Amino acid sequence: MRSIAKLTVAILFVGVLMLGALAMIDNQARVALHFLDWQTFQLSIYWWLLIALALGFLLGWVFASLGSLRRRVGMRQTRRQLAVSQQEVERLRESP
């Protein structure tokens, strides 16, 4: 079963590489991005797309990490509160 999964991943990887090569060949026109009075240097469309993809992955990873960190901090606080509550319950059980 693992060999089928590895083969599938390998085929998908080769397919993505082929699509990337086709995108690079097909999008070689050089363009500059304009925003208000600001203009970037000229790069091929492929490189602009690759930069946008990389920035998207980076921002997604950062926001996912922040969310994960927030959840871990919340879980740590909840565990502390649970421990205090359990100690309180044990103290009340032992008192007459």
matplotlib code that plots the C-alpha trace (Angstrom):
import matplotlib.pyplot as plt

x = [0.0, 2.9, 4.4, 1.2, 1.2, 4.8, 4.2, 1.2, 3.2, 6.0, 3.6, 1.9, 5.4, 6.5, 3.1, 3.5, 7.1, 5.8, 3.1, 5.6, 7.9, 5.0, 4.0, 7.5, 7.7, 4.3, 4.7, 8.0, 6.6, 8.3, 6.0, 6.3, 3.7, 2.1, 0.5, -0.4, 2.9, 5.1, 6.4, 8.4, 11.2, 10.4, 10.2, 8.6, 5.0, 6.1, 8.4, 5.6, 3.3, 6.0, 6.6, 2.9, 2.6, 5.6, 4.2, 0.9, 2.5, 4.5, 1.6, -0.6, 2.1, 2.5, -1.2, -1.6, 1.3, -0.2, -3.5, -1.8, 0.2, -3.0, -4.7, -1.7, -1.6, -5.4, -5.0, -2.1, -4.3, -7.2, -5.0, -3.8, -7.4, -8.4, -5.5, -6.6, -10.2, -9.2, -7.2, -10.2, -12.4, -10.0, -9.7, -13.5, -13.8, -11.3, -13.0, -15.7]
y = [0.0, 2.4, 1.7, 2.8, 6.0, 6.7, 6.0, 8.4, 11.1, 10.7, 10.8, 14.0, 15.6, 14.9, 16.2, 19.5, 19.9, 19.4, 22.0, 24.4, 23.9, 24.5, 27.7, 28.9, 28.3, 29.8, 33.0, 34.5, 38.0, 40.6, 42.9, 45.5, 45.9, 49.4, 50.7, 54.4, 56.1, 53.2, 50.7, 47.5, 46.3, 44.0, 40.2, 37.5, 36.7, 33.3, 34.8, 37.2, 34.2, 32.3, 35.2, 35.5, 31.8, 31.9, 34.9, 33.2, 30.1, 32.2, 34.2, 31.1, 29.4, 32.5, 32.9, 29.1, 29.2, 32.1, 30.3, 27.2, 29.1, 30.8, 27.4, 26.0, 28.9, 28.5, 24.8, 25.4, 27.9, 25.5, 22.7, 24.9, 25.8, 22.1, 21.3, 24.0, 22.8, 19.2, 20.2, 22.1, 19.1, 16.8, 19.4, 19.5, 15.7, 15.4, 18.0, 16.8]
z = [0.0, 0.8, -2.6, -4.3, -2.3, -3.1, -6.8, -6.7, -5.1, -7.6, -10.5, -9.1, -8.5, -12.1, -13.3, -11.3, -12.6, -16.2, -15.6, -14.2, -17.2, -19.5, -17.6, -17.8, -21.5, -22.2, -20.0, -21.1, -21.9, -19.7, -17.8, -15.1, -12.4, -11.9, -8.8, -8.6, -9.6, -8.5, -11.1, -10.6, -12.7, -15.6, -15.1, -17.1, -16.1, -14.9, -12.3, -11.1, -10.7, -8.8, -6.5, -5.8, -5.1, -2.7, -0.9, -0.6, 0.9, 3.3, 4.5, 4.8, 6.9, 9.1, 9.8, 10.4, 12.8, 14.7, 15.0, 16.2, 18.7, 20.0, 20.4, 22.3, 24.7, 25.2, 25.9, 28.4, 30.3, 30.2, 31.6, 34.4, 35.3, 35.2, 37.5, 40.0, 39.8, 40.4, 43.4, 44.7, 44.2, 46.1, 48.9, 49.2, 49.2, 52.0, 54.2, 56.6]

ax = plt.figure().add_subplot(projection="3d")
ax.plot(x, y, z, "-o")
ax.set_aspect("equal")
plt.show()
